[in-house]
Amino acid sequence: MSLVADLERAVGADAVVSERAQVRTYECDGLTGHRATPQAVVLPRTTAEVRAAVRVCHARGIPFVARGAGTGLSGGAVPVAEGIVIGLARMNRILEVDVPNRRVRVGPGVANLDVTRAVAPHGLYYAPDPSSQQVCTIGGNVAENSGGAHCLKYGFTTNHVLELEVVLADGDVVRLDRAGGLDLLGAFVGSEGTLGIATEIVVAVLPRPQRVETLLAAFPSTDAAGEVVSAVIAAGIVPAAIEMMDSVTIRAAEAAVGAGLPLDAGAVLLVELDGPAVEVEVALARVRECCAAGLADDVRVASTEAERTAFWRGRKAAFAAMGRISPDYYVQDGVVPRTRLPETLRRISELSRGYGLEVANVFHAGDGNLHPLVLYDGAVEGEPERAAELASAILEACVDAGGSLTGEHGIGLDKACHMPLMYSEDDLATMLRLRSAFDPKGLCNPGKAFPTPRLCGEVPGPYRRHPAEREGVERW
Ligand SMILES: Cc1cc2nc3c(=O)[nH]c(=O)nc-3n(C[C@H](O)[C@H](O)[C@H](O)COP(=O)(O)OP(=O)(O)OC[C@H]3O[C@@H](n4cnc5c(N)ncnc54)[C@H](O)[C@@H]3O)c2cc1C
């Protein structure tokens, strides 16, 4: 029996896509430079169907990858060529809202913002807020340990996940929580789909803060803005968010959404404070002082909800807005210690000049999480490769500054080759031992996060073809 027939028997023909043109939809995620065509896509509706599909893959030794909304920016949901994609989009039901205990149980395909929508009538919300939150799924957020503007104060996805139901690579179903023993739930969150497929997720939701104030400050340069970020934190204030946009990003975001950002600024900071009213008032005064001492040209505090939304619209539209000023962009996600932001941004400018490609910077400044967007034109010969090299050089600069390879987008396929910059062979071997305990055959999203054993020595680099794509599925 063919693989497709076997899958159709396991989950029903209406849950399997195998037509060549249709499966190509699943070739890549939001980082479109990495692509591979799967043999088939399974779209299960229940945990039992996920389990049935995984069992077919396990019996045949076929690699599979879970997929949420495909908004990932590290190639995490790229399939192995001729492998299987298991798309969780149909498992998009809110299963339970437990208001007294502030817990929500969801299917993995529920969009991030839909959790907040479900609990908003009770004065609650779900804190992790990736800029893609209208579409990205809670399953994808768990896999990537996703962050967002407000994670500076409230923590990343891992701080909000209470329980998981997981289908392991052999089809066994387990529940993970933090009730005691080893923190396997902690190991799963952020494992980039390499330890199994989350089929049910319980998250914690929080009460809406009493007061929120949002301030937009314009500065002559990113250096000046970076100094103010350090000054605010040094003053003992933990804002809900501190975001920075440089002049290139301001130009693109204004062209796209007209949020009222100052076009003549070298950089803007968007600072949000929330909590008890009296505490917010004091903190707002301190932030204003820091901005004034840090040479801010213009400081505006949103006076209405509409104005606050407009400030955020400018920030949240920033990635998509790059289309206004460049045919293509390659987004990176590195972290540096907050105090080293100014020098790292200077280094990025030097690299940008050296490679002859513009770089836009928009990022979570409060936690030193940079998102340099390397602008290029894919139609110009050699530019995609130059963009990839520049992006790699930026990552190296982040690691050299004492930072790391990713803050929230994950390592995925894109940065697996850079892992040796940060980790020794022993470190990587230890991670692989844990991975092998969950998935001894290495079938669950192989080649992501770190070289899976069979890929060692031949690690894929940015915009290079995945080895498995060249050599076919037998390799697995
Ligand atoms: C415009 C834009 C803005 C973004 N802003 C942010 C941001 O602010 N913060 C941030 O952290 N990220 C951001 N991202 C990246 C992306 O949205 C997140 O990584 C998100 O969590 C991916 O969710 P997804 O449903 O699209 O997952 P996918 O892209 O489909 O998959 C991502 C990874 O998760 C795995 N996976 C998916 N579902 C499951 C599951 N149920 N079980 C196990 N593994 C699974 C996949 O195998 C893959 O490795 C942004 C992306 C875009 C395009």
The ligand as a MOL file (V3000), in Angstrom:
LIG
                    3D

  0  0  0     0  0            999 V3000
M  V30 BEGIN CTAB
M  V30 COUNTS 53 58 0 0 0
M  V30 BEGIN ATOM
M  V30 1 C 4.9900 39.4890 10.7950 0
M  V30 2 C 5.5290 38.5110 11.8290 0
M  V30 3 C 5.7650 38.9670 13.1080 0
M  V30 4 C 6.2500 38.0720 14.0910 0
M  V30 5 N 6.4460 38.5360 15.3500 0
M  V30 6 C 6.8630 37.6820 16.3060 0
M  V30 7 C 7.0570 38.1460 17.6430 0
M  V30 8 O 6.8210 39.3060 17.9770 0
M  V30 9 N 7.4890 37.2470 18.5580 0
M  V30 10 C 7.7360 35.9410 18.2320 0
M  V30 11 O 8.1270 35.1730 19.1110 0
M  V30 12 N 7.5730 35.4860 16.9750 0
M  V30 13 C 7.1360 36.3090 16.0090 0
M  V30 14 N 6.9650 35.8510 14.7230 0
M  V30 15 C 7.3160 34.4470 14.3990 0
M  V30 16 C 6.1460 33.4470 14.4750 0
M  V30 17 O 4.8920 34.0890 14.3150 0
M  V30 18 C 6.1720 32.6650 15.7970 0
M  V30 19 O 7.3330 31.8590 15.8330 0
M  V30 20 C 4.9520 31.7710 15.9940 0
M  V30 21 O 4.9880 31.1560 17.2610 0
M  V30 22 C 4.8220 30.6520 14.9620 0
M  V30 23 O 3.5240 30.1010 15.0860 0
M  V30 24 P 2.8910 29.2880 13.8660 0
M  V30 25 O 1.5700 28.7780 14.2960 0
M  V30 26 O 2.8730 30.1110 12.6390 0
M  V30 27 O 3.9190 28.0890 13.7460 0
M  V30 28 P 4.6230 27.4740 12.4650 0
M  V30 29 O 5.4100 28.4950 11.7310 0
M  V30 30 O 3.6230 26.7090 11.6910 0
M  V30 31 O 5.6200 26.4540 13.1760 0
M  V30 32 C 6.6750 26.9270 13.9690 0
M  V30 33 C 7.3680 25.7400 14.6400 0
M  V30 34 O 6.4720 25.1650 15.5620 0
M  V30 35 C 6.3010 23.7770 15.3150 0
M  V30 36 N 4.9140 23.4740 15.6710 0
M  V30 37 C 3.7880 24.0930 15.2180 0
M  V30 38 N 2.7160 23.5950 15.8250 0
M  V30 39 C 3.1540 22.6350 16.6780 0
M  V30 40 C 2.5230 21.7560 17.5930 0
M  V30 41 N 1.2020 21.7580 17.7700 0
M  V30 42 N 3.2900 20.8920 18.2930 0
M  V30 43 C 4.6410 20.8780 18.1410 0
M  V30 44 N 5.2870 21.6790 17.2910 0
M  V30 45 C 4.5600 22.5580 16.5780 0
M  V30 46 C 6.6440 23.6150 13.8560 0
M  V30 47 O 7.0910 22.3010 13.6010 0
M  V30 48 C 7.7550 24.6280 13.6910 0
M  V30 49 O 8.9670 24.0740 14.1160 0
M  V30 50 C 6.4930 36.7130 13.7340 0
M  V30 51 C 6.2460 36.2750 12.4410 0
M  V30 52 C 5.7630 37.1610 11.4920 0
M  V30 53 C 5.5010 36.6350 10.0990 0
M  V30 END ATOM
M  V30 BEGIN BOND
M  V30 1 1 1 2
M  V30 2 1 2 3
M  V30 3 2 2 52
M  V30 4 2 3 4
M  V30 5 1 4 5
M  V30 6 1 4 50
M  V30 7 2 5 6
M  V30 8 1 6 7
M  V30 9 1 6 13
M  V30 10 2 7 8
M  V30 11 1 7 9
M  V30 12 1 9 10
M  V30 13 2 10 11
M  V30 14 1 10 12
M  V30 15 2 12 13
M  V30 16 1 13 14
M  V30 17 1 14 15
M  V30 18 1 14 50
M  V30 19 1 15 16
M  V30 20 1 16 17
M  V30 21 1 16 18
M  V30 22 1 18 19
M  V30 23 1 18 20
M  V30 24 1 20 21
M  V30 25 1 20 22
M  V30 26 1 22 23
M  V30 27 1 23 24
M  V30 28 2 24 25
M  V30 29 1 24 26
M  V30 30 1 24 27
M  V30 31 1 27 28
M  V30 32 2 28 29
M  V30 33 1 28 30
M  V30 34 1 28 31
M  V30 35 1 31 32
M  V30 36 1 32 33
M  V30 37 1 33 34
M  V30 38 1 33 48
M  V30 39 1 34 35
M  V30 40 1 35 36
M  V30 41 1 35 46
M  V30 42 1 36 37
M  V30 43 1 36 45
M  V30 44 2 37 38
M  V30 45 1 38 39
M  V30 46 1 39 40
M  V30 47 2 39 45
M  V30 48 1 40 41
M  V30 49 2 40 42
M  V30 50 1 42 43
M  V30 51 2 43 44
M  V30 52 1 44 45
M  V30 53 1 46 47
M  V30 54 1 46 48
M  V30 55 1 48 49
M  V30 56 2 50 51
M  V30 57 1 51 52
M  V30 58 1 52 53
M  V30 END BOND
M  V30 END CTAB
M  END
